[in-house]
Amino acid sequence: MTELKLIKPGTRETKACCGQTQSAVHTQDEMSCKTCLPLIETEPPSWVTGTCMTDAGSIPTVSTDLTASDRWESVRCRTSAFRNNYTVHPGLYAVGAPNRYSDVLASANYKLSFDVLRKALKGLDVWILVLDTKGINVWCAAGKGTFGTDELIHRISILKLARIVDHRRIIVPQLGASGISAHKVKDAAGFEVCYGPVRAADIKAYIAAGYKATREQRTVKFSLIDRLILTPMEINPAMKKYYPRYALIILAIFGLQPGGIFFMEALVGGLPFLLLGLISLFAGALVTPALLPLIPFRSFALKGWITGILAVLLSTKFVAMLGHLNTILLIFTYLFFPLASSYIALQFTGSSTFTGMTGVKKELKMSAPLYIAGAVVSLILLLVYKLGEWRVL
């Protein structure tokens, strides 16, 4: 039996002894590859504290204490594209000193989900079965199908879970229920699926109660703190992707003169609209999520539009340089910026508990033509303004 090692995120993988490349731990004997997983050439991550031996091979033991590095990485994954590669390798992990009778809890290979779960398991002796969800959290992965029946059956098989535990029970998080068919798992793998509580913090109480969850533990909450934690994931891409392009277009339009593009004209004419762009961005990405339950209507597009129109009204009332716009620019302002706020707010649907997949698709289908039409009309208004400025019209 070779010594167990793990790959750190971003590290190159090598081939398994059977010639396949996968993302998990590898154990082998002299004759064959037991779990058909890759040999690893790097040191294990800091949260792996050792290994435990089972009939199916060596299993890494993980800490339930989060380090300063874990906490910093969680901040990075909430505020940048770092989360796209913030993963744990799929496989089986040990918490505490589990045995053949210890519970098995399924999770996603999104590192933040894995960290929340292992932290909540402090003091327990259990197994964590990490599915390959392509770095997506349990809830979203269940909707996309990566936290799904086939993947669960596949992991149970290749990890030889039946040789590690004597019972035939796997606890699946409630938010992953939409992706898991319990009877198919039972028929194909012989394991019963128990749907655990919504939050990892309630797992201890759930197990102690004989695998029964209370109404409170089954209730999906989406508090102000929960919503604010998610807003950086909306603000950051909007600031990096949308706003720079918008700013360049605005400066080019207002700086464009018959003799070329002039910097001073671009700055003086475009500054109010650069400010309005920021206001509408934060109205859609921050204010709308924060006030979500208080804003009328179920539609995120409408919620964002209401926040946007109020933001524009307040801006033009209290910011002097926004209160002296001519008629065409005022029409542009009250058309474009509430729609921009609405579009950005609509992106938050994927992070919320307010709308299901069907609702999101329906809202996108209805809103997209309005956004396109609004953008076209806004561009025409700016063109008319420039032609009037040049005394062509």
C-alpha positions in Angstrom: 0.0 0.0 0.0 1.5 3.3 -1.0 1.4 6.4 1.1 -1.6 8.6 0.6 -1.1 12.1 -0.8 -3.5 14.8 -2.2 -3.4 17.3 -4.9 -3.7 21.0 -3.9 -6.0 23.2 -6.1 -4.4 24.0 -9.4 -1.7 21.2 -9.2 -1.1 18.9 -12.1 -2.5 15.4 -11.9 -0.8 12.2 -13.0 -2.3 9.0 -14.4 -3.7 6.3 -12.3 -2.3 2.8 -12.5 -5.2 1.9 -14.7 -4.3 4.7 -17.1 -7.3 7.0 -16.2 -7.0 10.5 -14.7 -9.5 11.6 -12.1 -9.7 14.1 -9.2 -9.5 12.2 -5.9 -7.2 10.1 -3.7 -5.4 7.0 -4.9 -4.6 3.7 -3.2 -3.1 0.7 -4.8 -1.6 -2.7 -4.1 0.9 -4.7 -6.0 -1.6 -6.1 -8.3 -4.3 -3.5 -9.2 -5.7 -0.1 -8.7 -8.3 -0.4 -6.0 -10.2 2.8 -6.5 -9.1 3.8 -10.0 -7.9 7.2 -8.9 -4.8 9.3 -9.7 -1.4 9.0 -8.0 -0.5 12.3 -6.4 2.9 13.9 -6.3 2.4 16.8 -3.9 2.1 17.3 -0.2 -1.4 17.1 1.3 -3.3 20.4 2.1 -3.1 21.7 5.6 -6.6 20.5 6.5 -5.6 16.9 6.0 -4.3 15.7 9.3 -3.5 12.1 8.5 -5.0 8.9 7.2 -7.1 6.0 8.4 -7.0 2.4 7.1 -10.1 0.7 5.8 -10.8 -2.5 3.9 -11.0 -0.4 0.7 -7.7 1.4 1.3 -6.3 4.4 3.0 -8.7 7.4 3.6 -7.5 10.9 4.5 -8.6 12.3 7.8 -9.5 16.0 7.8 -9.5 18.7 10.5 -12.8 20.3 11.7 -10.9 23.5 12.6 -10.6 26.2 9.9 -7.3 27.8 9.7 -6.5 31.4 8.9 -5.8 30.3 5.3 -9.2 28.6 5.0 -10.9 31.8 6.2 -9.0 34.0 3.9 -9.7 31.7 1.0 -13.4 31.8 1.8 -13.3 35.6 1.6 -11.5 35.4 -1.8 -14.0 32.9 -3.1 -16.9 35.2 -2.2 -15.3 38.3 -3.7 -13.5 37.1 -6.9 -13.3 34.5 -9.6 -11.1 32.5 -7.2 -14.3 30.5 -6.4 -14.2 29.0 -9.9 -11.3 26.8 -8.9 -11.9 26.5 -5.2 -12.4 22.8 -5.0 -11.7 19.6 -3.1 -11.0 16.4 -4.9 -13.9 14.0 -5.0 -13.6 11.0 -2.7 -14.1 9.8 0.8 -12.8 11.7 3.8 -12.7 10.8 7.5 -13.7 13.1 10.4 -12.6 12.1 13.8 -12.1 8.3 14.1 -15.0 6.8 12.1 -15.6 3.1 12.0 -17.8 0.6 10.1 -20.9 1.9 11.9 -20.2 5.7 11.4 -22.5 7.8 9.3 -21.7 8.9 5.8 -22.6 12.4 4.7 -22.6 13.5 1.1 -21.3 16.9 0.0 -20.1 18.9 -3.0 -16.5 19.3 -4.0 -16.8 23.1 -3.7 -14.3 23.8 -1.0 -16.5 26.4 0.8 -19.3 23.8 1.1 -16.8 21.2 2.3 -15.4 23.6 4.9 -18.9 24.5 6.3 -19.7 20.8 6.6 -16.4 19.6 8.3 -16.5 22.5 10.7 -20.1 21.5 11.7 -19.0 17.9 12.4 -16.6 18.8 15.2 -16.8 16.1 17.9 -18.3 13.5 15.6 -16.8 10.4 14.0 -18.2 10.3 10.5 -17.3 9.9 6.8 -17.7 12.7 4.2 -18.4 11.5 0.7 -17.5 14.3 -1.7 -19.2 14.1 -5.1 -17.7 15.7 -8.2 -19.9 18.7 -8.7 -17.4 20.6 -10.9 -16.7 23.0 -8.1 -20.3 24.0 -7.6 -22.1 24.2 -4.3 -24.7 21.5 -3.4 -27.8 23.6 -4.2 -26.7 24.9 -7.6 -25.1 21.6 -8.5 -28.4 19.7 -7.7 -30.1 22.1 -10.2 -27.5 21.5 -12.8 -27.4 17.8 -12.3 -23.8 17.4 -11.1 -24.9 16.7 -7.5 -27.0 13.9 -8.9 -28.1 10.3 -8.7 -25.6 9.0 -11.2 -22.6 10.7 -9.6 -23.6 9.4 -6.1 -24.0 5.9 -7.4 -20.7 6.2 -9.2 -18.8 7.4 -6.1 -20.3 4.6 -3.9 -19.1 2.1 -6.5 -15.5 3.3 -7.2 -14.8 4.0 -3.5 -16.1 0.6 -2.5 -18.2 2.2 0.2 -19.9 -1.1 1.0 -16.6 -2.5 2.2 -16.0 0.5 4.5 -19.3 0.7 6.4 -21.6 -2.1 7.5 -24.8 0.0 7.4 -26.4 1.1 4.1 -27.3 4.7 4.8 -26.1 8.0 3.2 -27.2 11.4 4.5 -27.7 13.9 1.7 -28.2 17.6 2.4 -31.8 18.7 1.9 -30.7 21.4 -0.6 -29.4 18.6 -2.8 -32.6 16.6 -2.8 -33.7 17.8 -6.2 -30.7 16.1 -7.8 -30.9 12.8 -6.0 -33.4 10.0 -6.7 -33.5 7.9 -3.5 -35.1 4.8 -5.0 -32.6 4.7 -7.9 -29.7 4.9 -5.5 -31.2 2.2 -3.4 -31.8 -0.1 -6.4 -28.4 0.5 -8.0 -26.1 0.8 -5.0 -28.0 -0.7 -2.1 -27.8 2.5 0.0 -30.7 4.3 1.6 -30.7 8.0 1.1 -31.7 10.1 4.1 -32.3 13.8 3.5 -30.6 15.8 6.2 -31.4 19.4 7.5 -30.9 22.5 5.4 -28.0 23.8 7.4 -24.8 21.9 8.3 -25.0 23.3 11.8 -28.1 21.2 12.5 -26.5 17.9 11.5 -25.6 16.9 15.1 -29.1 17.5 16.3 -30.5 15.6 13.3 -28.4 12.5 13.9 -29.1 12.6 17.7 -32.8 12.7 17.0 -32.6 9.5 15.0 -32.3 11.1 11.6 -35.4 13.2 12.0 -35.4 16.9 11.2 -37.7 19.4 12.8 -39.8 21.9 10.8 -37.2 24.6 11.7 -34.4 22.5 10.4 -36.3 21.9 7.1 -37.0 25.6 6.6 -34.8 27.4 4.1 -33.9 30.8 5.5 -32.5 33.7 3.6 -31.7 36.4 6.1 -30.2 39.9 5.6 -26.8 38.5 6.5 -27.2 35.6 4.1 -28.0 38.0 1.3 -25.3 40.5 2.1 -22.7 37.8 2.1 -23.6 37.0 -1.5 -23.6 40.5 -2.8 -19.9 40.7 -3.5 -20.3 37.9 -6.0 -22.7 40.1 -7.9 -20.8 43.4 -7.5 -17.4 42.1 -8.4 -18.2 40.7 -11.9 -20.4 43.7 -12.6 -17.5 46.1 -11.8 -15.0 44.1 -13.8 -17.1 43.1 -16.7 -19.9 45.6 -17.3 -18.8 49.0 -15.9 -15.4 49.4 -17.6 -17.1 48.8 -21.0 -19.9 51.1 -20.2 -17.5 53.8 -19.0 -15.5 53.6 -22.2 -18.6 54.0 -24.4 -20.0 56.9 -22.4 -16.6 58.8 -22.4 -16.3 58.1 -26.2 -19.8 59.4 -26.9 -19.5 62.6 -24.9 -15.9 63.2 -26.0 -16.7 62.7 -29.7 -16.6 66.0 -31.6 -16.4 66.8 -35.3 -12.7 67.3 -34.9 -12.1 64.1 -32.9 -12.4 62.9 -29.3 -11.6 65.5 -26.7 -10.7 64.5 -23.1 -12.2 67.5 -21.3 -15.5 67.2 -23.1 -15.6 63.5 -22.4 -14.9 64.0 -18.7 -17.3 67.0 -18.2 -20.1 65.5 -20.3 -19.7 61.9 -19.2 -19.0 62.3 -15.5 -22.7 62.5 -14.4 -23.4 59.3 -16.3 -20.4 57.5 -15.0 -21.8 58.4 -11.5 -25.3 57.2 -12.5 -23.8 54.0 -13.8 -22.2 53.3 -10.4 -25.4 54.2 -8.6 -27.5 51.8 -10.8 -25.0 49.1 -10.4 -25.1 49.2 -6.6 -28.8 49.7 -6.6 -29.2 46.4 -8.5 -26.3 44.4 -6.9 -26.5 45.6 -3.3 -29.6 47.5 -2.4 -32.0 45.2 -4.1 -30.7 42.0 -2.4 -30.5 43.8 0.9 -34.2 44.9 0.7 -35.4 41.9 -1.2 -38.4 41.0 1.1 -39.5 44.6 1.3 -39.6 45.5 -2.4 -43.0 44.7 -4.0 -43.5 42.0 -6.6 -41.9 38.5 -6.8 -40.0 39.3 -10.1 -36.4 40.2 -9.5 -36.4 42.3 -12.7 -39.3 44.4 -11.3 -37.6 44.7 -7.9 -34.4 45.9 -9.5 -36.3 48.3 -11.7 -38.1 49.8 -8.7 -34.8 50.2 -6.8 -33.2 51.7 -9.9 -35.9 54.3 -10.6 -35.8 55.4 -7.0 -32.0 55.7 -7.1 -32.2 57.8 -10.2 -34.9 60.1 -8.7 -32.8 60.6 -5.6 -29.7 61.2 -7.6 -31.1 63.8 -9.9 -32.8 65.5 -6.9 -29.7 65.8 -4.6 -26.7 65.8 -7.0 -26.5 69.2 -8.6 -24.7 68.1 -11.8 -27.4 65.5 -12.4 -30.2 68.1 -12.1 -29.3 70.1 -15.1 -29.7 67.6 -17.9 -31.5 68.5 -21.0 -34.7 66.7 -22.0 -33.2 64.1 -24.2 -30.6 63.1 -21.6 -33.2 63.1 -18.9 -35.3 60.6 -21.0 -32.2 58.5 -21.5 -31.4 58.6 -17.8 -34.9 57.5 -16.6 -35.0 54.8 -19.3 -31.5 53.3 -19.3 -30.4 53.3 -15.6 -33.5 51.7 -14.0 -33.2 49.0 -16.7 -29.5 48.5 -15.9 -30.4 48.1 -12.2 -33.1 45.7 -13.1 -30.7 43.6 -15.3 -28.1 43.4 -12.5 -30.7 42.5 -9.9 -32.0 39.7 -12.1 -28.5 38.0 -11.9 -29.2 37.5 -8.1 -32.0 35.0 -8.8 -29.4 32.2 -9.0 -28.2 33.0 -5.5 -31.6 33.4 -3.8 -34.3 31.1 -2.4 -37.1 33.3 -3.8 -37.3 31.8 -7.3 -36.9 28.3 -8.7 -35.3 27.3 -12.0 -38.6 27.5 -13.8 -39.2 31.0 -12.5 -35.8 32.1 -13.5 -36.2 30.9 -17.1 -39.6 32.5 -17.3 -38.4 35.8 -16.0 -35.4 35.8 -18.4 -37.6 35.0 -21.3 -39.9 38.0 -20.5 -37.2 40.5 -19.5 -34.6 39.9 -22.2 -36.6 41.6 -25.1 -37.2 44.6 -22.8 -33.5 45.0 -22.0 -32.6 44.8 -25.7 -35.2 47.3 -26.7 -34.2 49.6 -23.9 -30.6 49.5 -24.9 -31.4 50.2 -28.5 -33.7 53.2 -27.7 -31.1 54.5 -25.2 -28.4 54.4 -27.9 -30.7 56.2 -30.3 -31.4 58.9 -27.7 -27.7 59.5 -27.3 -27.2 59.7 -31.0 -30.0 62.2 -31.3 -28.4 64.3 -28.5 -25.0 64.3 -30.2 -26.5 65.3 -33.6 -28.3 68.1 -31.9 -25.2 69.2 -30.1 -23.4 69.3 -33.5 -26.4 71.2 -34.9 -27.1 68.5 -37.5 -30.7 68.2 -36.3 
